[in-house]
């Protein structure tokens, strides 16, 4: 049974597509978006790619990123707004597309392609599978079902999606199929070393110093099974770095021996704290994040707390301590 049958049956009827993904796009978001563009190109007269926030610098080596619009830019062009189909990738909730929502007329057909297990099924068509490694893997499946002719650019986009979402095959969402897809793409001649270099070997001097400071303040909580740290605006200013330089920090925190949950608090504005959660074995951080109107995956999730940093830390860590205590009993 082909999973995209319903879409395949009607795809020929449509010819203008809007492709979008979540705010603060990551490797899976950008890779899926570009991969989707390559396979839909032959069906559409018009394809626009749009995201609320700009593509992070570490992903700009992927060809095609230069053609991704910011939602504010697209809103100011004469482009059409009534796209036949809107494809949303890597978003559990439609709110995750941010201001892109203002570009989509009420009732527009939406294709939801996602791998978050708390997906809200907001699409006219929902292709949601939380057992896959990444949204990129779902885009790959669509390409296979469409009989698409794979090119290197497509391969690089899908490989970037899979490699980044699995933490270079380290995380628990790494599947045999994720490896097989990369193997296929390697046979196509893609350069995975380039992806690793651009994504993981790009530490700036200030960024590494920032991580040093943040980690020197690392704290343990609960039954020493919670590790957490915070990054303030002041820290960023001190080392003249930005939020991109905190990438990977929460995974280091989760890596402490004996720790189940790693938490990183980021003071993105005075009373606006982004909280990232990572867990190792059993604690579903997406369910936990729901209590703070966040979400994500069982082993990687996040939320935003509108409070001063110290208050956000106290609220989240004390709640986490009580829940991890309960689950341990
Ligand atoms: Mn993803």
Boltz pocket constraint, residues with backbone or C-beta under 6 A from the ligand:
constraints:
  - pocket:
      binder: B
      contacts: [[A, 28], [A, 29], [A, 90], [A, 115], [A, 133], [A, 134], [A, 135], [A, 165]]
      max_distance: 6.0
